[in-house]
Amino acid sequence: MRIKSLLIRPYARYIARKVSLWSAKPAEAQDKTLKSITGIAAGTAFGKEHRFDSIKTYDDFKKTVPLRNYEQFVPYIQRVINGEKNVLWPGKPLYFAKTSGTTSGIKYIPVTRDSIKNHFYTAQTALLLFMREAQRWNIMDGKMIFLSGSPELEDAGGIPAGRLSGIVNHHIPSWLRGNQLPSWKTNCIDDWETKVDRIVDETIRQNMTLISGIPPWVQMYFDRLVKKAGKPVIEIFPNLQVLVHGGVSFEPYRSRLEKSLGTRLPAIETYPASEGFIAFQDTAKWQGLLLNVDSGIFFEFVKAENIFDENPERLSLRGVHTGVNYAIIVNSNAGLWGYVVGDTVKFVSTQPYRITVTGRISQYLSAFGEHVIAEEVEQAMNEALAGEDTVVTEFTVAPSISSSKGEPPCHEWLIEFEKPPAHPDRFSARLNQLMCGKNIYYDDLIKGKVLQPLKITPLRKNAFINYMKEAGKLGGQNKVPHISNDRKMAEELLAVSNSKL
């Protein structure tokens, strides 16, 4: 066993003890966090404007700090870009994390000297806890690939700006850089397909022990590897120990990834966001991700169905319950306050607080009053595929309203199959039955013949990759929405795919 594998063990024990302590008293950790961040930011422009010096309790905080989405936060961000100091957090941000917006286009999320630790050390903690639980210390003896955005940064009012994954690349410690792939030069390539081909060339003969990235882009890397080597990934990398993934639900991609791998590999799920590293898998023994309550973020929750109300009820950890779909709100040492991240989560445990990510506030389908969310369509797809000799590359769901035959509207499932079902009608009926079991509103609309059963539209090979390429969102941290409330994406996909097969 090499020196890194030996030295990492006592550090992993130390980290495990720390996590055990704060996860045992999460509400107290959150109280301490709120007091700390409001105290530090009391002298900022935002802190003075919202009377941070008078905040003693969470109720005080809610009264003085309203909820805001990014568009409502833009005036403060613009003041920072214009050169003003002490706006949201003391001094100026260390970076801006650039991410895709909706009405605002590109979003610039502040990353401060205090908050950068949240991003890097949480990822490190998740890996250390895995190695300790699984006793896979030899991960440190091989190469680790991180499929990420470019580390090249641009200037935004004198502040470096770029993709969060690229920013974090600047903070990988020297002792770990020897394990890291791809090379800096390759990581800076903008064109994702060229970049993946170069990554294949750099890694195919290496002793890979860890691969990390968003599942669809890991799959693209695997496809290129298998094509070049003519054998499964596990035969190319016999010492591969673990997949680290996040950003989207893993389950819709599992079967195809495992087919490319040639085995079922342990996986670590994480929940990083530009706004903060929110949660991570601390054990394989229990479902859900451990909420990161002791890392500079104070969390609030609003029932997802109420998030667009004028004055929705806001809850701290003490007020949440399992099984409820919540919109997640962050207040942090990055200078975000009452910030609506846009994600929805459910608690699967409150001892300790563990969550699953259920989707996005904007990713739902209720064109007919059915209130279907991403979690439901992902679960239905996973269950429909169980026991079927069928492989799905990617999919999305959209409403279909018009019909030349005067039929009722339906949900259209646009699916790219790697291996289509032998009995398409039976597969479609099974998928529809599963959706009825998961959403009572959808079930009522089907039974009342307001909706007809869902319709599957197969797409040509690489339809989703080509769609993402045309949209300028191929690779990196970009994700395919699995559900939408309009047909914009569906029509663009159909155009790219040249209609159905």
VEXKOL-166807 format. One record per residue (C-alpha): x, z, y; residue in three letters. Coordinates in steps of 0.1 Angstrom, whole numbers. Layout:
[rec [X,Z,Y],ala],
...
end
This chain:
[rec [0,0,0],met],
[rec [13,-10,34],arg],
[rec [19,13,64],ile],
[rec [-12,4,83],lys],
[rec [-34,13,53],ser],
[rec [-18,47,51],leu],
[rec [-18,55,88],leu],
[rec [-55,46,93],ile],
[rec [-68,72,69],arg],
[rec [-64,103,90],pro],
[rec [-77,85,120],tyr],
[rec [-108,74,101],ala],
[rec [-114,110,90],arg],
[rec [-112,121,127],tyr],
[rec [-137,94,138],ile],
[rec [-161,103,110],ala],
[rec [-161,139,121],arg],
[rec [-168,129,157],lys],
[rec [-197,107,146],val],
[rec [-211,135,124],ser],
[rec [-210,160,153],leu],
[rec [-229,138,179],trp],
[rec [-253,123,154],ser],
[rec [-264,158,143],ala],
[rec [-274,167,179],lys],
[rec [-284,133,195],pro],
[rec [-308,146,221],ala],
[rec [-282,170,235],glu],
[rec [-256,142,236],ala],
[rec [-281,121,255],gln],
[rec [-288,149,280],asp],
[rec [-251,153,286],lys],
[rec [-247,115,291],thr],
[rec [-275,113,317],leu],
[rec [-261,142,336],lys],
[rec [-226,127,335],ser],
[rec [-234,91,345],ile],
[rec [-258,101,373],thr],
[rec [-233,126,386],gly],
[rec [-204,101,387],ile],
[rec [-226,74,403],ala],
[rec [-242,97,429],ala],
[rec [-219,85,457],gly],
[rec [-226,48,450],thr],
[rec [-250,27,471],ala],
[rec [-275,27,442],phe],
[rec [-270,64,436],gly],
[rec [-277,73,473],lys],
[rec [-307,50,474],glu],
[rec [-322,66,444],his],
[rec [-312,102,452],arg],
[rec [-291,108,422],phe],
[rec [-278,141,437],asp],
[rec [-314,155,433],ser],
[rec [-317,146,396],ile],
[rec [-319,176,373],lys],
[rec [-340,164,344],thr],
[rec [-351,131,327],tyr],
[rec [-385,134,345],asp],
[rec [-366,135,378],asp],
[rec [-347,104,368],phe],
[rec [-379,85,359],lys],
[rec [-395,93,392],lys],
[rec [-367,79,413],thr],
[rec [-353,50,391],val],
[rec [-378,22,383],pro],
[rec [-374,-2,354],leu],
[rec [-358,-35,363],arg],
[rec [-351,-68,345],asn],
[rec [-320,-89,354],tyr],
[rec [-338,-109,381],glu],
[rec [-347,-77,399],gln],
[rec [-311,-65,396],phe],
[rec [-296,-96,411],val],
[rec [-294,-83,447],pro],
[rec [-271,-55,436],tyr],
[rec [-250,-79,414],ile],
[rec [-247,-103,443],gln],
[rec [-234,-75,466],arg],
[rec [-207,-68,440],val],
[rec [-198,-106,438],ile],
[rec [-197,-106,476],asn],
[rec [-169,-81,475],gly],
[rec [-187,-48,482],glu],
[rec [-174,-17,464],lys],
[rec [-192,13,450],asn],
[rec [-225,-5,446],val],
[rec [-237,4,411],leu],
[rec [-206,23,398],trp],
[rec [-176,37,416],pro],
[rec [-152,10,427],gly],
[rec [-157,-26,413],lys],
[rec [-163,-38,378],pro],
[rec [-134,-46,356],leu],
[rec [-152,-78,344],tyr],
[rec [-185,-96,344],phe],
[rec [-199,-105,310],ala],
[rec [-216,-138,313],lys],
[rec [-247,-144,292],thr],
[rec [-276,-168,292],ser],
[rec [-305,-159,314],gly],
[rec [-341,-171,316],thr],
[rec [-353,-178,351],thr],
[rec [-320,-167,365],ser],
[rec [-297,-190,345],gly],
[rec [-264,-174,339],ile],
[rec [-264,-136,340],lys],
[rec [-235,-115,352],tyr],
[rec [-234,-81,335],ile],
[rec [-209,-56,349],pro],
[rec [-183,-42,325],val],
[rec [-164,-13,340],thr],
[rec [-132,5,331],arg],
[rec [-154,32,316],asp],
[rec [-178,10,297],ser],
[rec [-152,-13,281],ile],
[rec [-144,16,258],lys],
[rec [-179,15,245],asn],
[rec [-176,-21,235],his],
[rec [-142,-19,217],phe],
[rec [-142,16,202],tyr],
[rec [-177,13,187],thr],
[rec [-167,-19,168],ala],
[rec [-136,0,156],gln],
[rec [-157,30,146],thr],
[rec [-181,9,124],ala],
[rec [-151,-6,106],leu],
[rec [-134,27,100],leu],
[rec [-165,43,87],leu],
[rec [-170,14,63],phe],
[rec [-134,16,50],met],
[rec [-137,53,45],arg],
[rec [-170,51,26],glu],
[rec [-161,21,5],ala],
[rec [-124,31,1],gln],
[rec [-113,-4,11],arg],
[rec [-82,5,31],trp],
[rec [-64,-27,22],asn],
[rec [-85,-45,48],ile],
[rec [-57,-35,71],met],
[rec [-31,-54,50],asp],
[rec [-46,-88,56],gly],
[rec [-58,-111,83],lys],
[rec [-91,-107,102],met],
[rec [-110,-135,117],ile],
[rec [-133,-130,147],phe],
[rec [-155,-160,155],leu],
[rec [-160,-154,192],ser],
[rec [-162,-169,226],gly],
[rec [-132,-181,245],ser],
[rec [-110,-154,261],pro],
[rec [-104,-176,291],glu],
[rec [-120,-160,322],leu],
[rec [-132,-175,355],glu],
[rec [-134,-159,389],asp],
[rec [-166,-144,402],ala],
[rec [-160,-129,437],gly],
[rec [-125,-117,426],gly],
[rec [-138,-103,393],ile],
[rec [-128,-120,360],pro],
[rec [-159,-133,342],ala],
[rec [-165,-146,307],gly],
[rec [-182,-141,274],arg],
[rec [-182,-105,262],leu],
[rec [-165,-114,229],ser],
[rec [-138,-131,249],gly],
[rec [-134,-101,272],ile],
[rec [-130,-77,243],val],
[rec [-102,-101,230],asn],
[rec [-81,-89,260],his],
[rec [-83,-53,248],his],
[rec [-73,-56,211],ile],
[rec [-44,-32,207],pro],
[rec [-10,-46,199],ser],
[rec [-9,-29,165],trp],
[rec [-40,-50,154],leu],
[rec [-30,-83,170],arg],
[rec [-8,-92,141],gly],
[rec [-39,-91,119],asn],
[rec [-60,-112,142],gln],
[rec [-70,-148,138],leu],
[rec [-76,-174,151],pro],
[rec [-47,-179,175],ser],
[rec [-52,-174,212],trp],
[rec [-47,-212,218],lys],
[rec [-74,-221,192],thr],
[rec [-98,-194,206],asn],
[rec [-96,-210,240],cys],
[rec [-110,-244,227],ile],
[rec [-144,-250,244],asp],
[rec [-159,-275,220],asp],
[rec [-173,-254,191],trp],
[rec [-170,-281,163],glu],
[rec [-134,-288,173],thr],
[rec [-127,-251,174],lys],
[rec [-141,-245,139],val],
[rec [-121,-273,124],asp],
[rec [-89,-258,140],arg],
[rec [-98,-223,127],ile],
[rec [-102,-238,92],val],
[rec [-67,-253,95],asp],
[rec [-52,-220,107],glu],
[rec [-69,-197,81],thr],
[rec [-73,-217,49],ile],
[rec [-40,-205,35],arg],
[rec [-41,-170,49],gln],
[rec [-48,-136,32],asn],
[rec [-82,-131,48],met],
[rec [-97,-96,43],thr],
[rec [-124,-95,70],leu],
[rec [-146,-122,87],ile],
[rec [-167,-113,117],ser],
[rec [-193,-133,137],gly],
[rec [-229,-143,142],ile],
[rec [-243,-155,108],pro],
[rec [-251,-191,117],pro],
[rec [-217,-197,131],trp],
[rec [-200,-180,101],val],
[rec [-220,-203,79],gln],
[rec [-207,-233,98],met],
[rec [-171,-220,93],tyr],
[rec [-179,-216,56],phe],
[rec [-193,-251,53],asp],
[rec [-161,-266,67],arg],
[rec [-139,-244,45],leu],
[rec [-158,-253,13],val],
[rec [-157,-290,22],lys],
[rec [-120,-290,28],lys],
[rec [-110,-268,-2],ala],
[rec [-136,-280,-27],gly],
[rec [-143,-244,-39],lys],
[rec [-162,-213,-29],pro],
[rec [-149,-191,0],val],
[rec [-141,-162,-23],ile],
[rec [-117,-184,-43],glu],
[rec [-101,-195,-10],ile],
[rec [-98,-159,1],phe],
[rec [-97,-137,-31],pro],
[rec [-89,-106,-11],asn],
[rec [-119,-109,13],leu],
[rec [-134,-75,16],gln],
[rec [-163,-75,41],val],
[rec [-184,-96,65],leu],
[rec [-191,-80,99],val],
[rec [-221,-95,116],his],
[rec [-245,-89,145],gly],
[rec [-266,-106,171],gly],
[rec [-294,-118,148],val],
[rec [-310,-106,116],ser],
[rec [-287,-112,86],phe],
[rec [-314,-116,59],glu],
[rec [-325,-152,67],pro],
[rec [-289,-163,63],tyr],
[rec [-279,-142,33],arg],
[rec [-287,-165,4],ser],
[rec [-269,-195,19],arg],
[rec [-239,-174,30],leu],
[rec [-236,-159,-5],glu],
[rec [-239,-194,-20],lys],
[rec [-209,-205,1],ser],
[rec [-190,-173,-6],leu],
[rec [-196,-176,-44],gly],
[rec [-203,-138,-45],thr],
[rec [-222,-110,-28],arg],
[rec [-199,-93,-3],leu],
[rec [-203,-60,15],pro],
[rec [-214,-64,50],ala],
[rec [-213,-43,82],ile],
[rec [-241,-48,107],glu],
[rec [-236,-42,144],thr],
[rec [-257,-44,175],tyr],
[rec [-235,-54,204],pro],
[rec [-249,-67,236],ala],
[rec [-234,-76,270],ser],
[rec [-252,-45,284],glu],
[rec [-234,-22,259],gly],
[rec [-227,-16,222],phe],
[rec [-261,-2,213],ile],
[rec [-259,7,175],ala],
[rec [-239,2,144],phe],
[rec [-241,6,106],gln],
[rec [-225,39,98],asp],
[rec [-233,39,61],thr],
[rec [-244,16,33],ala],
[rec [-265,44,19],lys],
[rec [-294,43,44],trp],
[rec [-314,16,62],gln],
[rec [-309,10,99],gly],
[rec [-282,12,125],leu],
[rec [-270,45,141],leu],
[rec [-280,46,178],leu],
[rec [-248,50,198],asn],
[rec [-259,81,218],val],
[rec [-225,94,228],asp],
[rec [-208,64,243],ser],
[rec [-218,63,280],gly],
[rec [-253,49,276],ile],
[rec [-286,68,282],phe],
[rec [-314,51,263],phe],
[rec [-351,49,272],glu],
[rec [-379,33,252],phe],
[rec [-412,17,262],val],
[rec [-438,5,236],lys],
[rec [-432,-33,235],ala],
[rec [-469,-40,240],glu],
[rec [-467,-21,273],asn],
[rec [-434,-34,287],ile],
[rec [-451,-57,312],phe],
[rec [-476,-31,324],asp],
[rec [-472,-20,361],glu],
[rec [-463,16,351],asn],
[rec [-455,18,314],pro],
[rec [-448,52,297],glu],
[rec [-410,57,294],arg],
[rec [-397,78,266],leu],
[rec [-363,94,259],ser],
[rec [-352,100,223],leu],
[rec [-373,131,221],arg],
[rec [-405,110,225],gly],
[rec [-400,82,200],val],
[rec [-415,78,165],his],
[rec [-406,57,135],thr],
[rec [-424,24,129],gly],
[rec [-433,17,165],val],
[rec [-420,-15,182],asn],
[rec [-401,-4,214],tyr],
[rec [-385,-23,242],ala],
[rec [-351,-8,248],ile],
[rec [-339,3,282],ile],
[rec [-303,12,292],val],
[rec [-287,34,319],asn],
[rec [-249,33,316],ser],
[rec [-214,38,329],asn],
[rec [-214,0,335],ala],
[rec [-237,7,364],gly],
[rec [-270,-5,348],leu],
[rec [-300,16,357],trp],
[rec [-335,14,342],gly],
[rec [-323,-19,328],tyr],
[rec [-346,-38,305],val],
[rec [-323,-54,279],val],
[rec [-350,-76,265],gly],
[rec [-346,-66,229],asp],
[rec [-372,-48,208],thr],
[rec [-363,-22,181],val],
[rec [-380,1,156],lys],
[rec [-368,35,145],phe],
[rec [-365,38,107],val],
[rec [-352,74,110],ser],
[rec [-351,102,136],thr],
[rec [-327,125,117],gln],
[rec [-304,109,127],pro],
[rec [-318,82,150],tyr],
[rec [-314,48,132],arg],
[rec [-330,16,144],ile],
[rec [-336,-20,133],thr],
[rec [-337,-48,158],val],
[rec [-371,-65,156],thr],
[rec [-366,-93,182],gly],
[rec [-368,-101,219],arg],
[rec [-395,-93,244],ile],
[rec [-397,-131,251],ser],
[rec [-397,-140,213],gln],
[rec [-433,-135,202],tyr],
[rec [-462,-158,193],leu],
[rec [-496,-149,207],ser],
[rec [-510,-182,218],ala],
[rec [-542,-173,199],phe],
[rec [-541,-135,202],gly],
[rec [-521,-128,170],glu],
[rec [-492,-109,185],his],
[rec [-467,-121,159],val],
[rec [-431,-110,164],ile],
[rec [-397,-122,151],ala],
[rec [-393,-94,126],glu],
[rec [-425,-105,109],glu],
[rec [-416,-141,105],val],
[rec [-381,-132,93],glu],
[rec [-394,-108,67],gln],
[rec [-420,-133,55],ala],
[rec [-394,-160,51],met],
[rec [-371,-137,32],asn],
[rec [-398,-126,8],glu],
[rec [-411,-162,3],ala],
[rec [-376,-173,-7],leu],
[rec [-372,-144,-32],ala],
[rec [-374,-158,-67],gly],
[rec [-375,-194,-54],glu],
[rec [-348,-220,-61],asp],
[rec [-349,-229,-24],thr],
[rec [-323,-225,4],val],
[rec [-331,-225,41],val],
[rec [-305,-233,67],thr],
[rec [-324,-224,98],glu],
[rec [-360,-222,110],phe],
[rec [-383,-215,140],thr],
[rec [-420,-210,145],val],
[rec [-442,-224,173],ala],
[rec [-479,-228,181],pro],
[rec [-495,-261,173],ser],
[rec [-527,-266,192],ile],
[rec [-537,-302,192],ser],
[rec [-549,-321,162],ser],
[rec [-562,-357,160],ser],
[rec [-585,-347,131],lys],
[rec [-602,-319,152],gly],
[rec [-588,-292,129],glu],
[rec [-582,-257,141],pro],
[rec [-547,-249,156],pro],
[rec [-520,-234,135],cys],
[rec [-485,-220,134],his],
[rec [-459,-247,128],glu],
[rec [-428,-236,109],trp],
[rec [-400,-261,116],leu],
[rec [-375,-256,88],ile],
[rec [-342,-272,79],glu],
[rec [-339,-269,41],phe],
[rec [-306,-271,24],glu],
[rec [-326,-272,-8],lys],
[rec [-363,-279,-4],pro],
[rec [-389,-261,-25],pro],
[rec [-399,-278,-57],ala],
[rec [-436,-271,-49],his],
[rec [-439,-274,-11],pro],
[rec [-477,-266,-10],asp],
[rec [-472,-235,-31],arg],
[rec [-443,-223,-9],phe],
[rec [-464,-229,23],ser],
[rec [-493,-210,8],ala],
[rec [-471,-181,-2],arg],
[rec [-455,-179,33],leu],
[rec [-490,-179,49],asn],
[rec [-502,-151,25],gln],
[rec [-471,-130,34],leu],
[rec [-478,-135,71],met],
[rec [-514,-124,66],cys],
[rec [-501,-92,49],gly],
[rec [-478,-85,78],lys],
[rec [-500,-91,108],asn],
[rec [-536,-80,108],ile],
[rec [-544,-101,139],tyr],
[rec [-531,-132,122],tyr],
[rec [-550,-124,91],asp],
[rec [-583,-120,110],asp],
[rec [-577,-154,128],leu],
[rec [-571,-171,94],ile],
[rec [-601,-155,78],lys],
[rec [-623,-164,108],gly],
[rec [-610,-200,106],lys],
[rec [-598,-197,143],val],
[rec [-564,-207,128],leu],
[rec [-558,-228,98],gln],
[rec [-529,-218,74],pro],
[rec [-494,-224,87],leu],
[rec [-479,-259,85],lys],
[rec [-443,-265,75],ile],
[rec [-424,-294,92],thr],
[rec [-391,-301,74],pro],
[rec [-363,-312,97],leu],
[rec [-333,-334,90],arg],
[rec [-299,-319,81],lys],
[rec [-280,-305,111],asn],
[rec [-312,-306,133],ala],
[rec [-305,-271,146],phe],
[rec [-268,-276,151],ile],
[rec [-275,-309,170],asn],
[rec [-302,-291,191],tyr],
[rec [-279,-263,200],met],
[rec [-252,-289,209],lys],
[rec [-275,-308,232],glu],
[rec [-286,-275,248],ala],
[rec [-249,-266,254],gly],
[rec [-253,-235,232],lys],
[rec [-234,-244,200],leu],
[rec [-213,-215,187],gly],
[rec [-200,-183,202],gly],
[rec [-227,-157,207],gln],
[rec [-256,-181,211],asn],
[rec [-286,-176,188],lys],
[rec [-315,-197,176],val],
[rec [-349,-180,184],pro],
[rec [-370,-177,153],his],
[rec [-403,-177,172],ile],
[rec [-416,-188,206],ser],
[rec [-449,-188,224],asn],
[rec [-448,-224,235],asp],
[rec [-437,-257,221],arg],
[rec [-407,-265,243],lys],
[rec [-380,-258,217],met],
[rec [-402,-273,189],ala],
[rec [-406,-306,207],glu],
[rec [-369,-307,215],glu],
[rec [-360,-300,179],leu],
[rec [-384,-327,166],leu],
[rec [-369,-352,190],ala],
[rec [-334,-343,178],val],
[rec [-344,-344,142],ser],
[rec [-362,-378,147],asn],
[rec [-394,-363,134],ser],
[rec [-400,-350,99],lys],
[rec [-385,-363,67],leu],
end
